[in-house]
Amino acid sequence: MGFACVYIPDFLLQAVVRGQRALGEGPLALLGGAPPLWSVVAANPAAFAAGIQLGMTKAQVAQFGNVVGARDTSARSTVQICMRSESQEEAARAALLDAAWSVSPRVEDTAPDTLVLDLDGLTALFGTDENIAQELARRVAAIGLAARVAVAANLEVAIHAARGFPGITIIPAGEERRRLGTLPVGVLTTEAETLEIFERWGVETLQALAALPVLQLSERLGQEGVRLSELARGVRQRSLVLAQASSSFAEEMELDDAVEELEPLSFLLGRLLDQLCARLEARALAIRAVRIRFELQPSFEKDFQTLKENVRTKPGVKQYEKVLTLPVPIRNAKTLLKLLRLQLQGNPPPAPIQKIYMAADAAAPRVAQNGFFVPCGPDPEKLEVTIARLGKLVGEGNLGCAELVDSHRPESFRMKRFVASTDYAKKAGKNGSAGILLPCLPRVFEGSLEGPARPMMDHIVQGFRAIRPPQMVRVELRDERPVQVYLQGMRGKVVAASGPWRGSGDWWQEDAWHQDEWDLEIEFPAPSIVAAQHAAPVPPQQKSERSQANHRDGICSQRGLYRIYFDALRQEWFLRGVYD
């Protein structure tokens, strides 16, 4: 077999029902055309059985049922009436192409409701032709459409078989004329004049059309008659016109009633996300970012409207946009819905929503392989949901990862988006040094400095532990040099001092800074001596606990190296950190 055709019967109806599943439960009529001359353009069999006919006006159809979205439902009938949606038809057509590309890379976009696939080489992947047809029907059903599938060696035979026979049809080579003979001539052409001629001749099936002499048929109908005869006999050949794959993935939904609450909006967003994820899964892609645009109700009773001079000017459509950027590509609709809900809870739209447009930026799926000697990190999807929940509580600007700023200001940083990176873990696993942390050396000061150069320490400094926020201390000076420091209620004697290193900057801004830094070697009295100086006696156990707490905090040891600075603008001393 060479080709498979996928045909969507009642495509206009299925495109609307795909976006609103509840409409497919009963009789449904679809209105189209330019207002106010709306007329019925499509209806399902249940609606035809109820008396609906194509071409009926909106007023005539309203007698059979209610318009979807109408406020008055007291006289509700079994027939539901809704408007045709070109945006939903375009989205359904794109989704159908994505499902076809997931099976074969060679696809022809024959019509909005018809696709043709080249099956060359697919037998090794899917097996027999019947298995290929069943897989096609399953993947099309996954995007919310019911399809007819036909497989044949001839491209045109596959198209007409899919349009004429329900379900899955397999036509072996050499049996095209016999299998197509039972179909009506209406599957070949929709021209009313040609069909009227065939009706006068008594030609109702393709078998009767194929029995007509080609020469006499061409004398009466011209080349169109020759083409129809070849199609009826299953001998017409043509090449496949390949469709170009699109990189845009978008879904759109126009609401009959504006939505204001988050719960019904979440239901609609979840439906659009399911459709997007199904399309991306068919193309073996994932979502890197989700872009949502809401069209808001033009006049909202809670809005404060002012009178304008030109009252006849039509107000523009209000829009509200949201962008959800993901740290890694995700294809889980439930996770994406949770993240969108958290964003909308923190910053909801200012008015009811009447139209939703959702687009996805596609990317290759995340591929991760853990090592035997590297600990597993948190799942990126669960971590992103946790971060979003924390951001809702503390604010988006107060959550993230600290990033040093290219500035002379000491300890200057900004918050950036936190992304779990496994690069260090991978390198550590290769070098066999996972879990070993290198010492953190003191940051070299880059500001404008005044004063002597810093002397070399007598011993090797293993690291520097910064205290954030800096702790306020009291300093006694003699000849403009620190001699005693009061820290946590303890008085320490300055054994050696190096400094000051003066830095300043940002004088043109409101948050200017001017600091004098000192490196001090301070000797504090032993904890037992400090306890003895108290008036009230302290039990031995409490003395031991206090001593252990002081040593555990690492701030007040008996002798250590400290960095303090004097804030000239605030006229206060602060402890910046401790050298280990």
N, C-alpha and C positions, 0 to 999 in steps of 0.2 A: 504494500500500500504506500501511496505517496503523500496524501494530504488528509488533514482532518479539519472540519469546519465546526465552529462553535456559533450557534445561533441563539439569541435571547428573544423568545416570543414576548410580545407586549412590552417592548423595551421601555416605552415611556412610562408605563405603570410601574414596572419593576424598579426603575430609577427612583421614583418617588417613594415606593414602599421600602426600598433599601435604606432611605434616610428616616422613615417613620414606619417602623415595623407594625404598629397597631392598625394601620390602614389596610393591611393585607388580610385581615380577619373576616371581611365581609364584602358585599358588593361595593364597587368603587368606580366612579366616573371621573374623567380628567378633562378639565376645561382648558382651552388655549385660544390664542388669537389676540388681537388688539382690543383693549377696552374701548367702549363698553360692548363690543360685538363678540363676546365670548361664546364659544360653542364647544361641544363635546368632540374631542380629538381621539380619545381612547377610553376603553372600558373593559372590565374583566367579564368573563362569561356570566357570573352571578348578576352583574348589573344589566347585561343584555336580557337575561331571563326576567328581570324585574320590570322591563319595558323601556330601558334606555336605548337610544339610537344615536349613531354618529351624526353630527351636524346639528343636534338640538341646541337651542339657545340656553343661556343660563336661567332665564325665567322659566322655561319649560322643564329644565332638569330640577329646579328647586321644588317642583311639585312632587318629585319622587323621594326626596331626602333632604338632608341639611347640609349646608356648606361647612366644611371642616373649619373650626375656629369661630363659628357663629356663637353669639351669646345666648340666643334663644334656642333652647333644646327641648322645649315642651312638645313640639310636633315632630320629634326626631323619627325618621324612618330608617329602613334597613340600608338604603343606598347612601354612601358617603361621597361627597363631592369636594374635590380639591383642585388647585391650579397646577398647571404644568410648570416644571422647574427646569430651565435650561442648564443652570449651574449643577444641579444634581445629575442630570443626564451626562454632562461632560465628566463629572467625577466618576460616574458608573462606567463610562466608556474607558477612562484611564485605568480604572481598577481592573476591567476586563482585559486590557492589554497587558497589565502587570501579571495577571494570572496566566495568560498565554505565554509570556516570555519566561515564566518559571518552568515551562515544559520544553519549549523549543526556542532557539535564538532567531529563527526565521519565521516571521509572522507578517501577514498582510492585513491591514485595516481596511477590509472590504466595504463595510458600512458601519454606522453607529451600533447596530445590533448584530453584526456578523464579522467574524474573524476566521482566517484560514492559516493553518500551521503546516510547515513542511516537516514530515515525519522521518526524513532521511537520517539514519543513524540512531534513532531513539529506541529501536528494538532491544539493543544491548542494555539500555537503562531500565526500561519499563516492561519489557516482555512483548506479548502479543499486541495486535492492534486493538483488541477489545480491552486489554488492560490500560493501554494508552488513553482510550476514550473514557474509561471509567475514572482514571486519574484526572483527566481534564474536567470532567463534570464535577468531581469532588473539589477541585481547587477553585472552580468558578462558584460553587455553592458556598465556599468559605468566605467569599467577599460579598455574599448576600444576594446572589443572582441565581435563577434557575435556568439551565441551558439545555438545548438540544445539541447533540454531537453526532456527526456523521463522518465516516472514514471511507475513502475511495481512492483509486489510483488516478482518477481524473479530478482536477481542481473544481470545474464547474459542476460535476456530478455530486461532489461532496457538499457544495453550497446548496444545491436544490434539494438534496436528500435531507439536509439538516432543517431546511425551511418547511419541508413537506411531511416528514415523519417525526413522531414524538419520540422522546427518549434517546437511546443510543442506537445508531444504525451502522452496520458494516456491509459494504457492497464490494464483493470480490471482483477482480478484473474479468471482463468479458460478460458480466451480467448487468451492466449499466442500463441498457435499453429495457430489459425485462423488469428490473426493479423500479425504474422511474415511470414505467408505463401507467401505473395506477394513480399517479398524482394529477391534480387538476392543472389546467394550462395557466391558472393564475399565479403559480409559483415562478413562472418564467418572465412575466411582464405585468405591469400594473397600469398600462395605457388603456384607457376606457375604450378608445376607438378600435384597437386591435382585439380586445376581448369581445366587443360587440360583433365584430366580423366572425370570429370563431363561433360565437353563439348562433349566428345565422346559418353557419355551415354545419352546425351540429357537432363541432369538435369540442369536447369537454375534457378529455384526458390527454396526457402526453403520448400515450400509445396511438390514439387517433391522429394526433398531429404528426407523429413520426411516420405514419403510413401514407401521408399525402405526398404526391410527386414534388420533388424539389424544384424542377423547372417551372411547373405551373404555379407553385407557391411564390416563386420569385417574381413571376409576371404580375401577380396580384398585390403582393406586399413588398416587393423590392428586396433589398439586402437584409432588411429586418426579418422577412420571412425565412430567408436562408439561415440566418443566425438562430432563429427559434427552432427550425427543423434540426439543426446540428445539436442544439442543447437538448431537445427531446430525445434524440437518438444517443446522447452521451458521447459524442465524438469530437466536440469542439475543444480545442487546446489553446492555452495561453500561458504566459509566464507569471510567476508570483511577483507581486510588487511589494517589496519589503518596507515595513514601517520603521521609523527611527525611534529608538528608545528615548524617553523623556526623563530628565533628572528632577523634575518638580513633582511634589506630592502634596496635594491640597484637597480638602473636603470643605463643603459649604452647606449650611442649613439655614433656611429662612423660616421663621416661626410665625404661626398664625396669631398667637397671643404672646405679648411681650412677657418675658420671664424676669422676675426681680429677686426671688429667693435663691439661695445657694444650692439647696437640695435638688430642685428640678433642673437647675443649670448643670449640676454635676452629672445628672443622668444623661443629659444631651452631650456634654463633653466626653463622657465615657463612651458613648456610641460612636462619636467621630474618631476618638482615639483607637477604638477597636477596628474601625475601617482602615485607618492609616497604618496601623501595625500589621493588619492582614496583607495590605498591599506591599509593604516593605519586606515582610517575610517571604512573599512570593518572589521578590527580587534579591533575596539574600542580603538585605541591608538593615540598618538600625537607625534610630533617631538620635541626632546630635543636638538638635534644638527644636523647640516647638514655638511657633509664632501664631498668636491668636489675635484676631481683630473682631471686636464687637461693634455692631451698628446699634446705637441706642435709640430709644423712642424720641422722636423729634420734639414733642411737647410733653413735659412731665409735670405733674401737679406740684411736686416739691421744689421745682426750679423757681428761682426768682427772675421773672421776666420783666424787662423794662420796655416802655414804649419807645419806638423809633419813629423818625420822621417818615421814612418810606415803609409804610405798613404793608405794602403789597409785595415786598421782597420775600421770596420764599426762603425760609431758613435752611441752612445746610445740614446735612446729616452728621450727627455727632458720632464720633468713633472713640473707642477705648481699646488700646493695644497692650498686649502682654507678651513678653519673650521669656521663655524658660530655657536657659542654657544648662546643659548637662555636662558633668565632668568626664563621663565616658558614654559612648553610644549605648542606648537602651532601647529594647523592643518590648518591654512589659507595659501593657496598657494600664494595669492597676497601679503600678508605681508612678507612672506619669500622671494619672488622675489624682493621686494623693499629693503630688508636688504642686499641681495646678490649684487644687483646693486650698492648700496652705497659702499660696500666693494671693489668691482671691479673697481669702479670709482677712489677710492683713491689709489689703488695698482693694476693696470691692469697686465695681463700676458705679458711677454716680447716678445712673438712671436705668430703667428696665431695658432688657436686651431683646431686640427683635430679629437680629440676624447674626449668625456666627460663621466666621471664616477661620479655618485652621490649616496651617501649612507646616510641613516638617522638613528640616534640613537633614538629608540622608548622609550616612557615613558607613564605612565598613564595620561590621560587628566587632565587639571587643573580644580579643583572643588572649587568654591568660594561661600560663603553665607554671604551677608552683614547683619549687625545688624540695628535695628531701630534707635539706638542712636549713631552710629558710622558713620562719614562722609565717603562717597565713595571716594576711591582713584582713580588715573588715570588708564585707561585701559592698562594692561601690553603690549599688542601688539602695540598700538599707541605710548606708551611711548618708547618702544624699537626703533621704527622707528624714533622718534624725536631725541633720543640719537645718533642713527647712523648718522643722518643728521648733528647734531652738531659736531660729531667726524670727519666727512668729512671736516668741515670748520676749526676746531681748532686743529685737530690731535687726534688720539686715546689716546695718552699718556697724553693729557691735559684735559681729560673729565672723570668724574667718581665721586666717593665718597671718601672723605678724611678718612684715617685710621691711627690711631696712631701707631708709630713704637716702638718696644721694645728697646728703646735706652735712654741713659742719656742726649742726646741733647735736649734742650728745644724746644718745638713746632715742633718736628720732626714728619713728617707724610708722607704717600705715597698715591697715587691714586689707587683705586681699582674699579672694575666694580660696577656700581650703580644698585641695585635691589630694587624695591619698596617692602617693607616688611609691612605686616599688623599685625604682632604679637603684637606690642604695642597698636595698635588700638583695637584689640580684647580684650586684657587685660584691657584696659581703659574702654571699653564698659561693661565688666563684673563688674568692680569695681565702675562704675558710675562716673568716673573721667575723662571722655573724654574731651580733650581740655585744661586740667590743666597741665602746665609745671612746673617741679620742678626747683628750683634755681640751677645754675651751680656754684659749689664751685671751688676755685682755685686749680689747679693741684699741687700735692705735688712733689717737686723737688727730683729727684732720683740720681742726680750726686754726684760727690765727692765734699763735702762742707768743707770750711774753714771759721771760724769766729764764733761769738756767736750765740746761738740758737735764733730763732725768738720769740719775746715776744708776749703774748696774746694781742689781740686788746681790747680796752676799751669798745667797743660795738660789737654787733653781726654783722658779715659780711654776707649780704644776697647773694652776688654772685660776680663774677669777670668777667668783660668784656674785653676780649683780643682785642688788636688793631693789625690787620694784613693788610699789613705788619707793623712792628714796626715803629713808627714815630720818626724821629731824633729830639733831643732836645739839648739845650746848658745848661751846669751845671757849676756853680761856686763852688769851693771847699775851705774849710778852715780846716786846720789840717786833710786833706784827708777825709773830710766829706762834703756832699752836703749842701750848705746853701741857694742857690738860683737856680731856674730853669726857663729857658726861653722856653715857649711853645706857639706856634701859635701867636707870636708877643707879648705875655704878660709875665711879670716877676712875678714869684711867690716866696714867702718866705717859706722856709722849717721850719715848726714848730717842727716836730719830725722826726727822721730818725732811721731806724733799718737796720743794715747790716754792712759790705757786706757779701753776701753768694757767695763764689767763686766756680765756677764749670768749668771743662775743660774736653776735651775728643777728641777722633779721631785724636790724634796727629800723627798717622802713615799714615793718608790720606791727600789728598790735601785740603779738606774742613774741617780742624781742627777748633775747637772753644774754646774760653777762655773768660768767662763772669763773671762780679761781679754784683750781683743783690742787689737792695735797695728797701725797702718799706718806702715811704715818705708820711708824712702828709703835704700838701702844701696849703698855703693860698694865693689866688689871690685877687687883688683889685677888688672892685665892678665895673661892666661895666660902670657905670656913671662916676666914678673917672677916668677910663682909657680914656673915651671920652673927659673929661675936660682937659686932658693933651695934647691933640692934638692942633696944632696951629690954624688950620681952624675950625670954628664952625661946629657942626654936628646937623642937624635938629632933633627934638625930635622923630619923627617917625622912622628915621634911627637908632637912639640910641636904641629904643625899639626893632626893628627888629634884630639888632646886639646882643642885650642881649638875645633875645629869641633863636637866632641861637646858641649862646654859650651854653646856658642851654640845648638846644635840642641835641647838639652833645655830651654832657656829658663829655667833656674833660676838659674844663676850667670852673669849677664852682668856687664859692667864697672860698670854703674850701673842700678838699677831700683827699682821700687816693689813692696813685698812686704807681705803681711798675715800676722802671726804672732799666736799667742795662748798664754797661760799657763794650764795646767790646774791649778787650785788643789787638786783632789782627788788628782791623780797627782803634783803637784809637778814637772811637766815642761813644756818649751816645744816648740811644734810650728809648722810652716809650713803655713798654710792655702791660700795661693795666690799668684799673681803677676798684677800689673796689666800689661796690654799697653800 
